[in-house]
Amino acid sequence: MHEVSPSELKKAVESQHGGTATFVQAVPVHEVHEGETVWDGVVHVFDLKDAPSGAMRAYAWSYELGDWRRRFFAVLHTGPIASPRDAVKAAIVAEARAGR
């Protein structure tokens, strides 16, 4: 599996949420639901400056869809989303609701 660089994820954060993103750290997240792994990977944490939303932090990651395509996620640290794990959980729920 090909991992993307923090600079690629920085671009995703900035294009999806605006402002300037600065890489802080990479955090491994293993999410399990009903005993099954639903996601296992690394979430990159970015500080945000001047984002239109006012958010000060974002979490970003991606995964391969096949045929060299990737799905990028950039989730803001707002409301109930206060950690990389929270961001992954929120994205999983949103994907399920969207039928993906």
N, CA, C and O atoms as a GROMACS GRO file, in nm:
protein
  400
    1MET      N    1   0.085  -0.118   0.000
    1MET     CA    2   0.000   0.000   0.000
    1MET      C    3   0.089   0.124   0.000
    1MET      O    4   0.184   0.133   0.077
    2HIS      N    5   0.058   0.217  -0.085
    2HIS     CA    6   0.134   0.341  -0.098
    2HIS      C    7   0.080   0.445   0.000
    2HIS      O    8  -0.039   0.478  -0.002
    3GLU      N    9   0.167   0.496   0.084
    3GLU     CA   10   0.128   0.603   0.176
    3GLU      C   11   0.158   0.737   0.111
    3GLU      O   12   0.257   0.750   0.038
    4VAL      N   13   0.075   0.834   0.136
    4VAL     CA   14   0.100   0.968   0.081
    4VAL      C   15   0.183   1.048   0.181
    4VAL      O   16   0.185   1.019   0.300
    5SER      N   17   0.249   1.149   0.129
    5SER     CA   18   0.335   1.232   0.214
    5SER      C   19   0.252   1.335   0.289
    5SER      O   20   0.141   1.369   0.248
    6PRO      N   21   0.307   1.385   0.400
    6PRO     CA   22   0.238   1.493   0.472
    6PRO      C   23   0.211   1.614   0.382
    6PRO      O   24   0.110   1.682   0.400
    7SER      N   25   0.299   1.640   0.285
    7SER     CA   26   0.277   1.756   0.198
    7SER      C   27   0.154   1.736   0.109
    7SER      O   28   0.083   1.833   0.079
    8GLU      N   29   0.127   1.612   0.066
    8GLU     CA   30   0.006   1.585  -0.012
    8GLU      C   31  -0.119   1.604   0.074
    8GLU      O   32  -0.220   1.657   0.027
    9LEU      N   33  -0.112   1.561   0.199
    9LEU     CA   34  -0.225   1.577   0.289
    9LEU      C   35  -0.244   1.724   0.327
    9LEU      O   36  -0.358   1.769   0.345
   10LYS      N   37  -0.136   1.798   0.339
   10LYS     CA   38  -0.143   1.943   0.364
   10LYS      C   39  -0.222   2.010   0.253
   10LYS      O   40  -0.308   2.094   0.279
   11LYS      N   41  -0.193   1.973   0.128
   11LYS     CA   42  -0.265   2.029   0.013
   11LYS      C   43  -0.414   1.996   0.022
   11LYS      O   44  -0.498   2.080  -0.010
   12ALA      N   45  -0.446   1.874   0.064
   12ALA     CA   46  -0.586   1.834   0.077
   12ALA      C   47  -0.657   1.918   0.183
   12ALA      O   48  -0.769   1.963   0.161
   13VAL      N   49  -0.593   1.938   0.297
   13VAL     CA   50  -0.652   2.020   0.404
   13VAL      C   51  -0.676   2.161   0.354
   13VAL      O   52  -0.786   2.216   0.372
   14GLU      N   53  -0.576   2.221   0.293
   14GLU     CA   54  -0.586   2.359   0.248
   14GLU      C   55  -0.689   2.375   0.137
   14GLU      O   56  -0.761   2.475   0.133
   15SER      N   57  -0.698   2.278   0.046
   15SER     CA   58  -0.795   2.291  -0.063
   15SER      C   59  -0.938   2.268  -0.014
   15SER      O   60  -1.031   2.329  -0.066
   16GLN      N   61  -0.956   2.182   0.085
   16GLN     CA   62  -1.091   2.154   0.135
   16GLN      C   63  -1.139   2.255   0.238
   16GLN      O   64  -1.258   2.282   0.248
   17HIS      N   65  -1.045   2.313   0.316
   17HIS     CA   66  -1.088   2.397   0.428
   17HIS      C   67  -1.028   2.538   0.429
   17HIS      O   68  -1.066   2.620   0.513
   18GLY      N   69  -0.936   2.566   0.337
   18GLY     CA   70  -0.876   2.699   0.332
   18GLY      C   71  -0.773   2.720   0.440
   18GLY      O   72  -0.747   2.630   0.522
   19GLY      N   73  -0.715   2.836   0.442
   19GLY     CA   74  -0.612   2.868   0.541
   19GLY      C   75  -0.480   2.802   0.508
   19GLY      O   76  -0.460   2.748   0.399
   20THR      N   77  -0.391   2.806   0.605
   20THR     CA   78  -0.258   2.747   0.591
   20THR      C   79  -0.243   2.636   0.694
   20THR      O   80  -0.263   2.658   0.813
   21ALA      N   81  -0.207   2.517   0.646
   21ALA     CA   82  -0.190   2.402   0.734
   21ALA      C   83  -0.043   2.378   0.762
   21ALA      O   84   0.041   2.389   0.672
   22THR      N   85  -0.012   2.345   0.888
   22THR     CA   86   0.125   2.313   0.929
   22THR      C   87   0.123   2.175   0.995
   22THR      O   88   0.050   2.152   1.091
   23PHE      N   89   0.204   2.084   0.942
   23PHE     CA   90   0.211   1.948   0.996
   23PHE      C   91   0.259   1.949   1.140
   23PHE      O   92   0.356   2.016   1.175
   24VAL      N   93   0.187   1.872   1.226
   24VAL     CA   94   0.221   1.862   1.368
   24VAL      C   95   0.274   1.723   1.400
   24VAL      O   96   0.383   1.709   1.456
   25GLN      N   97   0.197   1.620   1.365
   25GLN     CA   98   0.237   1.483   1.397
   25GLN      C   99   0.152   1.384   1.318
   25GLN      O  100   0.049   1.419   1.262
   26ALA      N  101   0.199   1.260   1.316
   26ALA     CA  102   0.126   1.149   1.256
   26ALA      C  103   0.087   1.053   1.368
   26ALA      O  104   0.171   1.015   1.450
   27VAL      N  105  -0.040   1.014   1.372
   27VAL     CA  106  -0.092   0.933   1.481
   27VAL      C  107  -0.155   0.805   1.424
   27VAL      O  108  -0.245   0.814   1.340
   28PRO      N  109  -0.110   0.687   1.468
   28PRO     CA  110  -0.174   0.564   1.422
   28PRO      C  111  -0.313   0.550   1.485
   28PRO      O  112  -0.332   0.577   1.604
   29VAL      N  113  -0.409   0.509   1.404
   29VAL     CA  114  -0.546   0.488   1.452
   29VAL      C  115  -0.594   0.353   1.401
   29VAL      O  116  -0.586   0.324   1.282
   30HIS      N  117  -0.644   0.273   1.492
   30HIS     CA  118  -0.703   0.142   1.458
   30HIS      C  119  -0.845   0.144   1.510
   30HIS      O  120  -0.868   0.141   1.632
   31GLU      N  121  -0.941   0.149   1.420
   31GLU     CA  122  -1.081   0.159   1.459
   31GLU      C  123  -1.151   0.025   1.438
   31GLU      O  124  -1.146  -0.033   1.330
   32VAL      N  125  -1.216  -0.023   1.544
   32VAL     CA  126  -1.284  -0.152   1.543
   32VAL      C  127  -1.432  -0.130   1.571
   32VAL      O  128  -1.468  -0.051   1.658
   33HIS      N  129  -1.518  -0.200   1.496
   33HIS     CA  130  -1.662  -0.194   1.520
   33HIS      C  131  -1.714  -0.337   1.523
   33HIS      O  132  -1.697  -0.412   1.428
   34GLU      N  133  -1.777  -0.373   1.633
   34GLU     CA  134  -1.831  -0.508   1.654
   34GLU      C  135  -1.726  -0.615   1.629
   34GLU      O  136  -1.753  -0.717   1.565
   35GLY      N  137  -1.606  -0.590   1.680
   35GLY     CA  138  -1.498  -0.688   1.672
   35GLY      C  139  -1.424  -0.692   1.539
   35GLY      O  140  -1.330  -0.770   1.524
   36GLU      N  141  -1.465  -0.612   1.443
   36GLU     CA  142  -1.401  -0.610   1.311
   36GLU      C  143  -1.327  -0.480   1.289
   36GLU      O  144  -1.376  -0.373   1.325
   37THR      N  145  -1.208  -0.488   1.232
   37THR     CA  146  -1.134  -0.368   1.196
   37THR      C  147  -1.206  -0.299   1.081
   37THR      O  148  -1.229  -0.359   0.976
   38VAL      N  149  -1.241  -0.172   1.102
   38VAL     CA  150  -1.307  -0.094   0.996
   38VAL      C  151  -1.211   0.008   0.936
   38VAL      O  152  -1.233   0.057   0.825
   39TRP      N  153  -1.104   0.039   1.008
   39TRP     CA  154  -1.001   0.127   0.953
   39TRP      C  155  -0.875   0.112   1.036
   39TRP      O  156  -0.880   0.107   1.159
   40ASP      N  157  -0.762   0.105   0.968
   40ASP     CA  158  -0.633   0.092   1.035
   40ASP      C  159  -0.531   0.170   0.952
   40ASP      O  160  -0.497   0.129   0.841
   41GLY      N  161  -0.484   0.281   1.006
   41GLY     CA  162  -0.391   0.363   0.930
   41GLY      C  163  -0.336   0.476   1.014
   41GLY      O  164  -0.346   0.476   1.136
   42VAL      N  165  -0.278   0.573   0.945
   42VAL     CA  166  -0.215   0.686   1.012
   42VAL      C  167  -0.291   0.813   0.976
   42VAL      O  168  -0.320   0.840   0.859
   43VAL      N  169  -0.324   0.890   1.079
   43VAL     CA  170  -0.390   1.020   1.062
   43VAL      C  171  -0.286   1.128   1.087
   43VAL      O  172  -0.217   1.126   1.189
   44HIS      N  173  -0.276   1.222   0.995
   44HIS     CA  174  -0.182   1.333   1.009
   44HIS      C  175  -0.257   1.451   1.070
   44HIS      O  176  -0.367   1.486   1.027
   45VAL      N  177  -0.194   1.511   1.170
   45VAL     CA  178  -0.253   1.624   1.242
   45VAL      C  179  -0.186   1.752   1.191
   45VAL      O  180  -0.064   1.760   1.178
   46PHE      N  181  -0.270   1.852   1.161
   46PHE     CA  182  -0.221   1.981   1.112
   46PHE      C  183  -0.280   2.093   1.195
   46PHE      O  184  -0.398   2.091   1.229
   47ASP      N  185  -0.196   2.191   1.228
   47ASP     CA  186  -0.248   2.316   1.284
   47ASP      C  187  -0.294   2.400   1.167
   47ASP      O  188  -0.232   2.398   1.060
   48LEU      N  189  -0.403   2.475   1.185
   48LEU     CA  190  -0.457   2.560   1.080
   48LEU      C  191  -0.448   2.706   1.120
   48LEU      O  192  -0.471   2.742   1.235
   49LYS      N  193  -0.415   2.788   1.024
   49LYS     CA  194  -0.412   2.933   1.046
   49LYS      C  195  -0.497   2.998   0.936
   49LYS      O  196  -0.484   2.964   0.818
   50ASP      N  197  -0.583   3.090   0.977
   50ASP     CA  198  -0.665   3.168   0.884
   50ASP      C  199  -0.766   3.084   0.805
   50ASP      O  200  -0.802   3.120   0.693
   51ALA      N  201  -0.813   2.973   0.862
   51ALA     CA  202  -0.917   2.894   0.795
   51ALA      C  203  -1.049   2.969   0.805
   51ALA      O  204  -1.079   3.023   0.912
   52PRO      N  205  -1.128   2.974   0.700
   52PRO     CA  206  -1.257   3.044   0.703
   52PRO      C  207  -1.350   2.995   0.814
   52PRO      O  208  -1.430   3.073   0.866
   53SER      N  209  -1.340   2.868   0.851
   53SER     CA  210  -1.425   2.812   0.956
   53SER      C  211  -1.385   2.859   1.095
   53SER      O  212  -1.464   2.852   1.188
   54GLY      N  213  -1.263   2.907   1.108
   54GLY     CA  214  -1.211   2.945   1.239
   54GLY      C  215  -1.145   2.828   1.312
   54GLY      O  216  -1.088   2.847   1.419
   55ALA      N  217  -1.153   2.708   1.254
   55ALA     CA  218  -1.091   2.590   1.316
   55ALA      C  219  -0.940   2.609   1.321
   55ALA      O  220  -0.879   2.666   1.231
   56MET      N  221  -0.880   2.560   1.428
   56MET     CA  222  -0.737   2.574   1.450
   56MET      C  223  -0.658   2.446   1.421
   56MET      O  224  -0.535   2.446   1.424
   57ARG      N  225  -0.730   2.336   1.394
   57ARG     CA  226  -0.664   2.207   1.372
   57ARG      C  227  -0.746   2.125   1.273
   57ARG      O  228  -0.868   2.141   1.264
   58ALA      N  229  -0.677   2.037   1.201
   58ALA     CA  230  -0.744   1.945   1.108
   58ALA      C  231  -0.671   1.812   1.111
   58ALA      O  232  -0.553   1.804   1.146
   59TYR      N  233  -0.744   1.707   1.075
   59TYR     CA  234  -0.691   1.571   1.069
   59TYR      C  235  -0.706   1.523   0.926
   59TYR      O  236  -0.812   1.542   0.865
   60ALA      N  237  -0.601   1.462   0.870
   60ALA     CA  238  -0.606   1.421   0.730
   60ALA      C  239  -0.544   1.284   0.709
   60ALA      O  240  -0.449   1.245   0.777
   61TRP      N  241  -0.601   1.211   0.612
   61TRP     CA  242  -0.549   1.080   0.573
   61TRP      C  243  -0.607   1.047   0.436
   61TRP      O  244  -0.692   1.120   0.384
   62SER      N  245  -0.562   0.938   0.380
   62SER     CA  246  -0.616   0.895   0.252
   62SER      C  247  -0.609   0.743   0.245
   62SER      O  248  -0.543   0.678   0.326
   63TYR      N  249  -0.679   0.688   0.146
   63TYR     CA  250  -0.664   0.546   0.118
   63TYR      C  251  -0.681   0.522  -0.031
   63TYR      O  252  -0.743   0.602  -0.102
   64GLU      N  253  -0.624   0.411  -0.077
   64GLU     CA  254  -0.628   0.376  -0.218
   64GLU      C  255  -0.764   0.322  -0.256
   64GLU      O  256  -0.822   0.238  -0.187
   65LEU      N  257  -0.815   0.371  -0.369
   65LEU     CA  258  -0.940   0.321  -0.424
   65LEU      C  259  -0.914   0.215  -0.531
   65LEU      O  260  -1.005   0.140  -0.568
   66GLY      N  261  -0.794   0.210  -0.579
   66GLY     CA  262  -0.759   0.122  -0.690
   66GLY      C  263  -0.729   0.206  -0.813
   66GLY      O  264  -0.763   0.324  -0.818
   67ASP      N  265  -0.666   0.145  -0.913
   67ASP     CA  266  -0.630   0.216  -1.036
   67ASP      C  267  -0.553   0.344  -1.006
   67ASP      O  268  -0.566   0.442  -1.080
   68TRP      N  269  -0.472   0.344  -0.900
   68TRP     CA  270  -0.388   0.457  -0.860
   68TRP      C  271  -0.467   0.579  -0.815
   68TRP      O  272  -0.411   0.688  -0.802
   69ARG      N  273  -0.595   0.563  -0.790
   69ARG     CA  274  -0.677   0.673  -0.737
   69ARG      C  275  -0.678   0.666  -0.586
   69ARG      O  276  -0.664   0.558  -0.528
   70ARG      N  277  -0.694   0.782  -0.523
   70ARG     CA  278  -0.698   0.788  -0.376
   70ARG      C  279  -0.818   0.869  -0.332
   70ARG      O  280  -0.864   0.957  -0.405
   71ARG      N  281  -0.867   0.840  -0.215
   71ARG     CA  282  -0.972   0.917  -0.149
   71ARG      C  283  -0.905   0.990  -0.034
   71ARG      O  284  -0.845   0.928   0.053
   72PHE      N  285  -0.914   1.124  -0.035
   72PHE     CA  286  -0.853   1.206   0.069
   72PHE      C  287  -0.959   1.254   0.167
   72PHE      O  288  -1.070   1.290   0.128
   73PHE      N  289  -0.925   1.252   0.294
   73PHE     CA  290  -1.012   1.303   0.400
   73PHE      C  291  -0.939   1.414   0.472
   73PHE      O  292  -0.819   1.404   0.499
   74ALA      N  293  -1.011   1.520   0.503
   74ALA     CA  294  -0.958   1.630   0.583
   74ALA      C  295  -1.073   1.676   0.673
   74ALA      O  296  -1.168   1.738   0.627
   75VAL      N  297  -1.062   1.644   0.801
   75VAL     CA  298  -1.170   1.667   0.896
   75VAL      C  299  -1.125   1.771   0.997
   75VAL      O  300  -1.016   1.761   1.054
   76LEU      N  301  -1.208   1.871   1.019
   76LEU     CA  302  -1.175   1.978   1.113
   76LEU      C  303  -1.194   1.936   1.258
   76LEU      O  304  -1.282   1.856   1.289
   77HIS      N  305  -1.112   1.991   1.344
   77HIS     CA  306  -1.122   1.972   1.490
   77HIS      C  307  -1.227   2.072   1.539
   77HIS      O  308  -1.195   2.185   1.577
   78THR      N  309  -1.352   2.030   1.538
   78THR     CA  310  -1.464   2.114   1.581
   78THR      C  311  -1.569   2.028   1.649
   78THR      O  312  -1.578   1.908   1.623
   79GLY      N  313  -1.648   2.090   1.736
   79GLY     CA  314  -1.758   2.019   1.801
   79GLY      C  315  -1.712   1.891   1.867
   79GLY      O  316  -1.619   1.892   1.948
   80PRO      N  317  -1.777   1.779   1.832
   80PRO     CA  318  -1.742   1.652   1.896
   80PRO      C  319  -1.613   1.590   1.844
   80PRO      O  320  -1.568   1.489   1.897
   81ILE      N  321  -1.552   1.649   1.742
   81ILE     CA  322  -1.430   1.594   1.685
   81ILE      C  323  -1.310   1.660   1.752
   81ILE      O  324  -1.274   1.774   1.720
   82ALA      N  325  -1.250   1.586   1.846
   82ALA     CA  326  -1.142   1.642   1.927
   82ALA      C  327  -1.014   1.560   1.921
   82ALA      O  328  -0.921   1.585   1.998
   83SER      N  329  -1.008   1.460   1.830
   83SER     CA  330  -0.889   1.375   1.821
   83SER      C  331  -0.885   1.308   1.683
   83SER      O  332  -0.985   1.309   1.611
   84PRO      N  333  -0.771   1.252   1.648
   84PRO     CA  334  -0.764   1.177   1.522
   84PRO      C  335  -0.866   1.063   1.516
   84PRO      O  336  -0.927   1.040   1.412
   85ARG      N  337  -0.885   0.992   1.626
   85ARG     CA  338  -0.981   0.882   1.629
   85ARG      C  339  -1.124   0.933   1.607
   85ARG      O  340  -1.201   0.870   1.534
   86ASP      N  341  -1.159   1.046   1.669
   86ASP     CA  342  -1.291   1.105   1.647
   86ASP      C  343  -1.312   1.139   1.499
   86ASP      O  344  -1.420   1.119   1.445
   87ALA      N  345  -1.207   1.191   1.435
   87ALA     CA  346  -1.216   1.228   1.294
   87ALA      C  347  -1.242   1.106   1.207
   87ALA      O  348  -1.325   1.110   1.116
   88VAL      N  349  -1.172   0.997   1.235
   88VAL     CA  350  -1.192   0.873   1.159
   88VAL      C  351  -1.333   0.820   1.179
   88VAL      O  352  -1.400   0.782   1.083
   89LYS      N  353  -1.380   0.819   1.304
   89LYS     CA  354  -1.516   0.772   1.331
   89LYS      C  355  -1.619   0.855   1.255
   89LYS      O  356  -1.712   0.800   1.196
   90ALA      N  357  -1.603   0.988   1.256
   90ALA     CA  358  -1.697   1.077   1.187
   90ALA      C  359  -1.696   1.050   1.037
   90ALA      O  360  -1.802   1.051   0.973
   91ALA      N  361  -1.578   1.027   0.980
   91ALA     CA  362  -1.569   1.000   0.837
   91ALA      C  363  -1.634   0.866   0.802
   91ALA      O  364  -1.700   0.854   0.700
   92ILE      N  365  -1.615   0.766   0.887
   92ILE     CA  366  -1.677   0.635   0.863
   92ILE      C  367  -1.828   0.647   0.864
   92ILE      O  368  -1.895   0.591   0.778
   93VAL      N  369  -1.881   0.719   0.961
   93VAL     CA  370  -2.027   0.740   0.968
   93VAL      C  371  -2.076   0.816   0.845
   93VAL      O  372  -2.178   0.778   0.787
   94ALA      N  373  -2.006   0.921   0.805
   94ALA     CA  374  -2.046   1.000   0.688
   94ALA      C  375  -2.042   0.914   0.561
   94ALA      O  376  -2.133   0.924   0.478
   95GLU      N  377  -1.940   0.832   0.545
   95GLU     CA  378  -1.931   0.743   0.429
   95GLU      C  379  -2.044   0.641   0.428
   95GLU      O  380  -2.100   0.611   0.322
   96ALA      N  381  -2.078   0.588   0.545
   96ALA     CA  382  -2.187   0.490   0.553
   96ALA      C  383  -2.320   0.554   0.515
   96ALA      O  384  -2.401   0.495   0.444
   97ARG      N  385  -2.342   0.676   0.564
   97ARG     CA  386  -2.466   0.748   0.533
   97ARG      C  387  -2.474   0.781   0.384
   97ARG      O  388  -2.583   0.786   0.327
   98ALA      N  389  -2.359   0.806   0.322
   98ALA     CA  390  -2.355   0.840   0.180
   98ALA      C  391  -2.362   0.714   0.093
   98ALA      O  392  -2.370   0.723  -0.030
   99GLY      N  393  -2.359   0.597   0.158
   99GLY     CA  394  -2.369   0.472   0.086
   99GLY      C  395  -2.241   0.429   0.015
   99GLY      O  396  -2.245   0.355  -0.083
  100ARG      N  397  -2.127   0.476   0.066
  100ARG     CA  398  -1.998   0.440   0.003
  100ARG      C  399  -1.938   0.320   0.067
  100ARG      O  400  -1.830   0.276   0.027
   0.00000   0.00000   0.00000
